[in-house]
Amino acid sequence: MWESLQYLDFNGFSFWIGFLAGFIFLLITKKIRTWLRSRPEGEMVEKKSPGIDPKLADILRLNNDTLQYAQSWHIAASMFPLDEILVEPRLLAPPVSPDKDPADSRTDITDWAIPYMPDWPEMGSMLGAPTLSLAEGFLEGCNIAITGQPGTGKTTALAWLAIQVIRKSTGFQEFEDSIPILVRPGDLALPRDETKNLLAPLLQAVTGFSSPGTRKHLASTLPALFENGCALLILDGLDELPPLQVNPYVEYLNAVRESYPKIRMAVSASPDYLAGLYGLDFFPFTLAAWSRARRQEFTSRWSRAWSKSIAEVKNSSKKTTDPWLLQGWLANEITPHSPLELTLRTWAAFAGDALGAQPDDAIEAHLRRLTCKLQPRIRPALEHMALQMVHYMQPIIPREEAEAWLSGSSSAPLSSKSNNREQAAIPTGHRGGDKESVKAPGSMPDLIEGGIVTEYAGGRVGICHTVIAGYLAGEALRRSGEGSQLVLQPDWCGKSLALKRYCSGEADLDFIDGILQTESADILLKGLLTTARWLKDAPQSVNWVKKVMSQLAACLQKEQLPFSLKGRALSALVLSGNATVQVLFRKMLDSPHNEIRQLGILGSGMQRDQRASPQLKGLLSDRSPHLRNAAVLSLVAIHDNASLDAVAEALLHGDEALRRACAEALSNDPEEGFPTLEEGSSHPDPLVRRSVVFGLRRVKQEWTIKILQRIRDDDTKWVVKDAAAQVLGEFDQLDPRIPHPLPAVTQLPWLIGFAADRNMVVPAGKAAVDLIHKALKEGNEEQLLSALHYLGFRGDEGSIAPVYQVYFTSKGEKREIASLALQRLASTGVSLPSPAYFGMA
C-alpha cells in the first residue's frame, strides 16, 4: 500500500484548500445539529411532519408520557414495566338492578348460590361469580369507583385502564376519543378558590411527569381536552386518606364535573367511605380477587420476566430453585392472598430471601431488600415516621415534617402545607412515638433513592405503599405498646393496617373487646369483620384470636342475620388460615337447615377440601336449587379427580337444571373445564349440548363464539340451535349487570307508577324522598326493591328507619337488598344507630 502512495501527485495549494473546505463544512454541520437539538421537541415534530396537526402532536406526546408514567404504578416497577407481569383486572359484577326490565336479566348459576359481598369479594372470585371488564363498567354511563382492601390492586387497575385507553385496545371503543389524565392526591394541590383556574391543580400534577415538549403546550392542551369532553380523569389514592381528607377531593371532582359535564372519571376508594361520589354518578365496583387460574397466570408471567431481566445478571454458578416448582407452589396455595401479598411472596421466592409463609414475612423480606444498603439506625427512624403519620392521620406530609420525625421528633410543627388534619385522640404529652429516642437525621435522600419514600408535588412525601406504611407503623407500635390509642380514630386504612401488624404479636390485647360488639349495637358487624382481617398473621393461641374466631363461627348459626352477613363471617373464617375450619364446614354439611348447609358447601369449596367431596356429591340431588348450584361450584373449585368426575357424571346423567349448572360451573376451570365444554359441544345427547351452550356463555372468548356459531348453524336439534342463537344474541347486547346512573327522582319510572296508582304526581325535593319511604311500606315487591336500591345511593339519615323496618320484618331477597342498602348508606358517612333507638331489634 505504501509503495502505491509514492505515485500520487500532491499539490500543496490544492491540499490545503480542500482541508480548509472540509473543516468549514464540519463546523457548519455541528452548529446546525446543536441548533436542532436545542429546539423544543414540539417544534421539531411540527417541522418534520407538516401533515400532522400540531394539536394532535401535543396529544400524542401527552399520551406517551402518561403511558410511561402508568407503567411504573406497581410495587415491582424497579424491575419490570407493568405490561410484563400484569394480569388483567376484573370487576366483580353487581346484581341486576331491581329497576331494570326483568326481561333483560340473565340467570346464572351463582344467583342466590353465592351472596353478593362487595367488601368481601373473595368468595365470589374463588367460586366463579360473574365479572366485568373495566371498560364494561362505563358502558351505561356511570363513572367508576374501584374499591377494595389495601393491596388488592386498585392502583394497578387504574394504571391498566389508562394504558388500554391510550392504546385503543379491543373493548375500549367507548374511549376512542378519550385521553387519560392520571393523577394522585399527593400531586394535586386543591385550589382554595374554585372560581379561579379549576384545572390548575391538574396542570401542575401532569406537569410533574411530562416531558419538556409536552409541558410547553400543556397549558392549552389540557383545557381543550376537558372542554371537548375528551378527558378521562383518573384519580388514584382516595382510599389511602382518612374520611375528612377525602371530602375536599370529592368536592373538587364535583366542581370539575359541573364545569365539564362530558368528561368521564375513575377513582380508587375505600369500600367503607365513598363520601359524595354516589352523587357524581360513581358506582362502587370491587376488584375480583385472583382465582387459582389467575394466580397461575401471574406467577407464569413473573417467571418469564424474571428469567429475562433478572436471572441473566445473577451469578450463573449459584444454585437456584426450579422456576416451575416455585410457580406450582405459589399458584396452588389454598388460602387466598391479595395481589400485593402474592407479588411480594413471589418476589421473595424467586430472590431466595423468603423469611416465612405468612404475608407479613413477605413484607418484611421486601423491606429488608430495600433497606439492606442503609445504615441500621434508619429503619427504626422510618418506623417512627410512619407511626407519626398514622397518629396524625396524615399519609402525605411536607418533607420538612418528615425529616423532623426522622430526626426523632414526636410533635412536628403543623405547617401550613398540611391542610385538613384530623387529630387523633391521643393523650397530651405523648404522640405515639417510641419510648426510646430514634434519630436518623439526613436520611431522607437515601430513603427516596431506595424507593421507600415517594416524592410528590409541592415538596411533599409519603411512604411508597399504604400497606408498607401500616406495617412500619405497626412495628413501632409493638415497641411502644400503645396501639389502644388508635382505636379512638375514625376508620381508615392507616389505622387498620397499623393495628393489624400490632396485633400479630403474642400478647393478649384487651382493647379488642371494645371493638367487638353484638349485632344489636353494630348491625353490620363492622367491628368483628374488621378484626377478622387481622387473623391471618396473628398467633392462633392468643385469647383475642380465639374470641374473634368463636364469634365468627357463631354468626353462621344465627337465623336473624341476613345470608350475605353470614357469608362475610364465613369468608373471614376461610381467610384466617386456620385449618380447623374445614372440620366445622364438613359438620355444617349435615345440618337440617338449608342456609347452614349452603354455607358449609361454600366454605368447603373455598377451602378446596377434598375430604368434603363425597358429601358435596350427595348434595347434588338436594331439592334446593341454591344448594345444588353451590355444591357444583364447590366441586369444581376443589378440582381433584373425584370432584370433577362427579360434575362430569351429573352433566351426562342429571336432570336438565343440574346439567346446566354443571356446564356453567365447568366454565370456571380453564384447565379441565374448557376442554370438557369443547368436547361436550359435540356430544350425542342434545341435553348435554344444550347445557354446554350455557357454560360457553360464561366464557365469551373467540373459541367459544366459534363453537356457538357452529352449533347454531349445524346442530340437528332446534332446542340446541335456539339456545346457541340466544347466547350469541346476548353477546351483542350489554350485560344487564352493568349499572346505570340513577335518574332524577322525578323521573324514576317505578316511582311514577307508584304515584299514579294513588292519583298523584311525583313531587320535587324532600317530598319525593318521603314518597319513596312510603313506597317501602305500601308498594308492590318491584317498587319496594327499587326503593331500597335508590335509598342505598341517595338516602340520608332520614332513610335509616324505613330501611330498618324492611330489614327486620322481611326475609329472602327483600332483606338482602335492605342489608346492601344499609351497607351503601354507611359508606356515605351516615352513622347507623342501634336498632333499639327505633324500637327494633
Secondary structure in CASP SS format (residue, H / E / C, confidence):
PFRMAT SS
TARGET T0000
AUTHOR 0000-0000-0000
METHOD secondary structure of the structure
MODEL  1
M C 1.00
W H 1.00
E H 1.00
S H 1.00
L H 1.00
Q C 1.00
Y C 1.00
L C 1.00
D C 1.00
F C 1.00
N C 1.00
G H 1.00
F H 1.00
S H 1.00
F H 1.00
W H 1.00
I H 1.00
G H 1.00
F H 1.00
L H 1.00
A H 1.00
G H 1.00
F H 1.00
I H 1.00
F H 1.00
L H 1.00
L H 1.00
I H 1.00
T H 1.00
K H 1.00
K H 1.00
I H 1.00
R H 1.00
T H 1.00
W H 1.00
L H 1.00
R H 1.00
S H 1.00
R C 1.00
P C 1.00
E H 1.00
G H 1.00
E H 1.00
M H 1.00
V H 1.00
E H 1.00
K H 1.00
K H 1.00
S C 1.00
P C 1.00
G C 1.00
I C 1.00
D C 1.00
P H 1.00
K H 1.00
L H 1.00
A H 1.00
D H 1.00
I H 1.00
L H 1.00
R H 1.00
L H 1.00
N H 1.00
N H 1.00
D H 1.00
T H 1.00
L H 1.00
Q H 1.00
Y H 1.00
A H 1.00
Q C 1.00
S C 1.00
W C 1.00
H C 1.00
I C 1.00
A C 1.00
A C 1.00
S C 1.00
M C 1.00
F C 1.00
P C 1.00
L H 1.00
D H 1.00
E H 1.00
I H 1.00
L C 1.00
V C 1.00
E C 1.00
P C 1.00
R C 1.00
L E 1.00
L E 1.00
A C 1.00
P C 1.00
P C 1.00
V C 1.00
S C 1.00
P C 1.00
D C 1.00
K C 1.00
D C 1.00
P H 1.00
A H 1.00
D H 1.00
S C 1.00
R C 1.00
T C 1.00
D C 1.00
I C 1.00
T C 1.00
D C 1.00
W C 1.00
A C 1.00
I C 1.00
P C 1.00
Y C 1.00
M C 1.00
P C 1.00
D C 1.00
W C 1.00
P C 1.00
E H 1.00
M H 1.00
G H 1.00
S H 1.00
M H 1.00
L H 1.00
G C 1.00
A C 1.00
P C 1.00
T E 1.00
L E 1.00
S C 1.00
L H 1.00
A H 1.00
E H 1.00
G H 1.00
F C 1.00
L C 1.00
E C 1.00
G C 1.00
C C 1.00
N E 1.00
I E 1.00
A E 1.00
I E 1.00
T E 1.00
G C 1.00
Q C 1.00
P C 1.00
G C 1.00
T C 1.00
G C 1.00
K H 1.00
T H 1.00
T H 1.00
A H 1.00
L H 1.00
A H 1.00
W H 1.00
L H 1.00
A H 1.00
I H 1.00
Q H 1.00
V H 1.00
I H 1.00
R H 1.00
K C 1.00
S C 1.00
T C 1.00
G C 1.00
F C 1.00
Q H 1.00
E H 1.00
F H 1.00
E C 1.00
D C 1.00
S C 1.00
I E 1.00
P E 1.00
I E 1.00
L E 1.00
V E 1.00
R C 1.00
P H 1.00
G H 1.00
D H 1.00
L C 1.00
A C 1.00
L C 1.00
P C 1.00
R C 1.00
D C 1.00
E C 1.00
T C 1.00
K C 1.00
N C 1.00
L C 1.00
L C 1.00
A H 1.00
P H 1.00
L H 1.00
L H 1.00
Q H 1.00
A H 1.00
V H 1.00
T H 1.00
G C 1.00
F C 1.00
S C 1.00
S C 1.00
P H 1.00
G H 1.00
T H 1.00
R H 1.00
K H 1.00
H H 1.00
L H 1.00
A H 1.00
S H 1.00
T H 1.00
L H 1.00
P H 1.00
A H 1.00
L H 1.00
F H 1.00
E H 1.00
N C 1.00
G C 1.00
C C 1.00
A E 1.00
L E 1.00
L E 1.00
I E 1.00
L E 1.00
D C 1.00
G C 1.00
L H 1.00
D H 1.00
E H 1.00
L C 1.00
P C 1.00
P H 1.00
L H 1.00
Q H 1.00
V H 1.00
N H 1.00
P H 1.00
Y H 1.00
V H 1.00
E H 1.00
Y H 1.00
L H 1.00
N H 1.00
A H 1.00
V H 1.00
R H 1.00
E H 1.00
S H 1.00
Y C 1.00
P C 1.00
K C 1.00
I C 1.00
R E 1.00
M E 1.00
A E 1.00
V E 1.00
S E 1.00
A E 1.00
S E 1.00
P C 1.00
D C 1.00
Y E 1.00
L C 1.00
A C 1.00
G C 1.00
L H 1.00
Y H 1.00
G H 1.00
L H 1.00
D C 1.00
F E 1.00
F E 1.00
P E 1.00
F E 1.00
T E 1.00
L E 1.00
A C 1.00
A C 1.00
W C 1.00
S C 1.00
R H 1.00
A H 1.00
R H 1.00
R H 1.00
Q H 1.00
E H 1.00
F H 1.00
T H 1.00
S H 1.00
R H 1.00
W H 1.00
S H 1.00
R H 1.00
A H 1.00
W H 1.00
S H 1.00
K H 1.00
S H 1.00
I C 1.00
A H 1.00
E H 1.00
V H 1.00
K C 1.00
N C 1.00
S C 1.00
S C 1.00
K C 1.00
K C 1.00
T C 1.00
T C 1.00
D C 1.00
P H 1.00
W H 1.00
L H 1.00
L H 1.00
Q H 1.00
G H 1.00
W H 1.00
L H 1.00
A H 1.00
N C 1.00
E C 1.00
I C 1.00
T C 1.00
P C 1.00
H C 1.00
S C 1.00
P H 1.00
L H 1.00
E H 1.00
L H 1.00
T H 1.00
L H 1.00
R H 1.00
T H 1.00
W H 1.00
A H 1.00
A H 1.00
F H 1.00
A H 1.00
G C 1.00
D C 1.00
A C 1.00
L C 1.00
G C 1.00
A C 1.00
Q C 1.00
P H 1.00
D H 1.00
D H 1.00
A H 1.00
I H 1.00
E H 1.00
A H 1.00
H H 1.00
L H 1.00
R H 1.00
R H 1.00
L H 1.00
T H 1.00
C C 1.00
K C 1.00
L C 1.00
Q C 1.00
P C 1.00
R C 1.00
I H 1.00
R H 1.00
P H 1.00
A H 1.00
L H 1.00
E H 1.00
H H 1.00
M H 1.00
A H 1.00
L H 1.00
Q H 1.00
M H 1.00
V H 1.00
H H 1.00
Y C 1.00
M C 1.00
Q C 1.00
P C 1.00
I C 1.00
I E 1.00
P E 1.00
R H 1.00
E H 1.00
E H 1.00
A H 1.00
E H 1.00
A H 1.00
W H 1.00
L H 1.00
S C 1.00
G C 1.00
S C 1.00
S C 1.00
S C 1.00
A C 1.00
P C 1.00
L C 1.00
S C 1.00
S C 1.00
K C 1.00
S C 1.00
N C 1.00
N C 1.00
R C 1.00
E C 1.00
Q C 1.00
A C 1.00
A C 1.00
I C 1.00
P C 1.00
T C 1.00
G C 1.00
H C 1.00
R C 1.00
G C 1.00
G C 1.00
D C 1.00
K C 1.00
E C 1.00
S C 1.00
V C 1.00
K C 1.00
A C 1.00
P C 1.00
G C 1.00
S C 1.00
M H 1.00
P H 1.00
D H 1.00
L H 1.00
I H 1.00
E H 1.00
G C 1.00
G C 1.00
I C 1.00
V E 1.00
T E 1.00
E E 1.00
Y E 1.00
A H 1.00
G H 1.00
G H 1.00
R E 1.00
V E 1.00
G E 1.00
I E 1.00
C C 1.00
H C 1.00
T H 1.00
V H 1.00
I H 1.00
A H 1.00
G H 1.00
Y H 1.00
L H 1.00
A H 1.00
G H 1.00
E H 1.00
A H 1.00
L H 1.00
R H 1.00
R H 1.00
S H 1.00
G C 1.00
E C 1.00
G H 1.00
S H 1.00
Q H 1.00
L H 1.00
V H 1.00
L H 1.00
Q C 1.00
P C 1.00
D C 1.00
W C 1.00
C H 1.00
G H 1.00
K H 1.00
S H 1.00
L H 1.00
A H 1.00
L H 1.00
K H 1.00
R H 1.00
Y H 1.00
C C 1.00
S C 1.00
G C 1.00
E C 1.00
A C 1.00
D C 1.00
L C 1.00
D C 1.00
F C 1.00
I H 1.00
D H 1.00
G H 1.00
I H 1.00
L C 1.00
Q C 1.00
T C 1.00
E C 1.00
S C 1.00
A C 1.00
D C 1.00
I C 1.00
L C 1.00
L C 1.00
K H 1.00
G H 1.00
L H 1.00
L H 1.00
T H 1.00
T H 1.00
A H 1.00
R C 1.00
W C 1.00
L H 1.00
K H 1.00
D H 1.00
A C 1.00
P C 1.00
Q C 1.00
S C 1.00
V C 1.00
N H 1.00
W H 1.00
V H 1.00
K H 1.00
K H 1.00
V H 1.00
M H 1.00
S H 1.00
Q H 1.00
L H 1.00
A H 1.00
A H 1.00
C H 1.00
L C 1.00
Q C 1.00
K C 1.00
E C 1.00
Q C 1.00
L C 1.00
P C 1.00
F H 1.00
S H 1.00
L H 1.00
K H 1.00
G H 1.00
R H 1.00
A H 1.00
L H 1.00
S H 1.00
A H 1.00
L H 1.00
V H 1.00
L H 1.00
S C 1.00
G C 1.00
N C 1.00
A C 1.00
T C 1.00
V H 1.00
Q H 1.00
V H 1.00
L H 1.00
F H 1.00
R H 1.00
K H 1.00
M H 1.00
L C 1.00
D C 1.00
S C 1.00
P C 1.00
H C 1.00
N H 1.00
E H 1.00
I H 1.00
R H 1.00
Q H 1.00
L H 1.00
G H 1.00
I H 1.00
L H 1.00
G H 1.00
S H 1.00
G H 1.00
M H 1.00
Q H 1.00
R C 1.00
D C 1.00
Q H 1.00
R H 1.00
A H 1.00
S H 1.00
P H 1.00
Q H 1.00
L H 1.00
K H 1.00
G H 1.00
L H 1.00
L H 1.00
S H 1.00
D C 1.00
R C 1.00
S C 1.00
P H 1.00
H H 1.00
L H 1.00
R H 1.00
N H 1.00
A H 1.00
A H 1.00
V H 1.00
L H 1.00
S H 1.00
L H 1.00
V H 1.00
A H 1.00
I H 1.00
H C 1.00
D C 1.00
N H 1.00
A H 1.00
S H 1.00
L H 1.00
D H 1.00
A H 1.00
V H 1.00
A H 1.00
E H 1.00
A H 1.00
L H 1.00
L H 1.00
H H 1.00
G C 1.00
D C 1.00
E H 1.00
A H 1.00
L H 1.00
R H 1.00
R H 1.00
A H 1.00
C H 1.00
A H 1.00
E H 1.00
A H 1.00
L H 1.00
S C 1.00
N C 1.00
D C 1.00
P C 1.00
E C 1.00
E C 1.00
G H 1.00
F H 1.00
P H 1.00
T H 1.00
L H 1.00
E H 1.00
E H 1.00
G H 1.00
S C 1.00
S C 1.00
H C 1.00
P C 1.00
D C 1.00
P H 1.00
L H 1.00
V H 1.00
R H 1.00
R H 1.00
S H 1.00
V H 1.00
V H 1.00
F H 1.00
G H 1.00
L H 1.00
R H 1.00
R C 1.00
V C 1.00
K C 1.00
Q C 1.00
E H 1.00
W H 1.00
T H 1.00
I H 1.00
K H 1.00
I H 1.00
L H 1.00
Q H 1.00
R H 1.00
I H 1.00
R H 1.00
D H 1.00
D H 1.00
D C 1.00
T C 1.00
K C 1.00
W H 1.00
V H 1.00
V H 1.00
K H 1.00
D H 1.00
A H 1.00
A H 1.00
A H 1.00
Q H 1.00
V H 1.00
L H 1.00
G H 1.00
E H 1.00
F H 1.00
D C 1.00
Q C 1.00
L C 1.00
D C 1.00
P C 1.00
R C 1.00
I C 1.00
P C 1.00
H C 1.00
P C 1.00
L C 1.00
P C 1.00
A C 1.00
V H 1.00
T H 1.00
Q H 1.00
L C 1.00
P H 1.00
W H 1.00
L H 1.00
I H 1.00
G H 1.00
F H 1.00
A H 1.00
A H 1.00
D C 1.00
R C 1.00
N C 1.00
M C 1.00
V C 1.00
V C 1.00
P C 1.00
A C 1.00
G C 1.00
K H 1.00
A H 1.00
A H 1.00
V H 1.00
D H 1.00
L H 1.00
I H 1.00
H H 1.00
K H 1.00
A H 1.00
L H 1.00
K H 1.00
E H 1.00
G C 1.00
N C 1.00
E H 1.00
E H 1.00
Q H 1.00
L H 1.00
L H 1.00
S H 1.00
A H 1.00
L H 1.00
H H 1.00
Y H 1.00
L H 1.00
G H 1.00
F H 1.00
R H 1.00
G C 1.00
D C 1.00
E H 1.00
G H 1.00
S H 1.00
I H 1.00
A H 1.00
P H 1.00
V H 1.00
Y H 1.00
Q H 1.00
V H 1.00
Y H 1.00
F H 1.00
T H 1.00
S C 1.00
K C 1.00
G H 1.00
E H 1.00
K H 1.00
R H 1.00
E H 1.00
I H 1.00
A H 1.00
S H 1.00
L H 1.00
A H 1.00
L H 1.00
Q H 1.00
R H 1.00
L H 1.00
A H 1.00
S H 1.00
T C 1.00
G C 1.00
V C 1.00
S C 1.00
L C 1.00
P C 1.00
S C 1.00
P H 1.00
A H 1.00
Y H 1.00
F H 1.00
G C 1.00
M C 1.00
A C 1.00
END
